[in-house]
Each structure stands twice: as C-alpha cells, then as structure tokens.
Amino acid sequence: MITAAQMRAARALAGIDQRTLAERAGVSLPTIQRMEASDGQVRGVVDTLVKVIQALEQSGVELIGEEQASPRGGRGVRLKALDG
C-alpha cells in the first residue's frame, strides 16, 4: 500500500508536519509517528491507512506504487499535476 519512506517523503513534499497530517487524516499524532517509524511497508488498520493516503493526496501529492508505470520503476511520490 504505502511504505514509511513514501509517507515521510509525501509529507515533506506537501510541506506539512506530522501533526497536520494527523489532523487532516483524523488520526492521532502517535499513530502517524508509529507509521513513519516502521520499516518497509506500513502496516495497520486498513481504514487508518486509507485515511492517511487520502489526506496526503488531498495535500497535493501522488503516491506511485510498484504496480504503476514509472520510467525507472519502483515506488515513489510526486507532486500532482495542476489542471489547466
């Protein structure tokens, strides 16, 4: 779904801190801290993961999974393209 490194990178790219992400996702700050401190893929309650991913996407970043087409392959994050 999302790795801890992707989560930290997405948050940095969006210019938000852990507290802001927690507020936007409707989860606790310790939850965000635990998720970002994990190794590899973030594990947890699916509903919580979905909320965090949605909050990151609403903050203007796009998560790139291994299954998505990417010139160099692998996971990553990028800013969303502006419409218009």
Beta strands, then each sheet from edge to edge (+ up, - down):
strand 1: 61-64
strand 2: 76-79
sheet 1: 1+ 2-
end
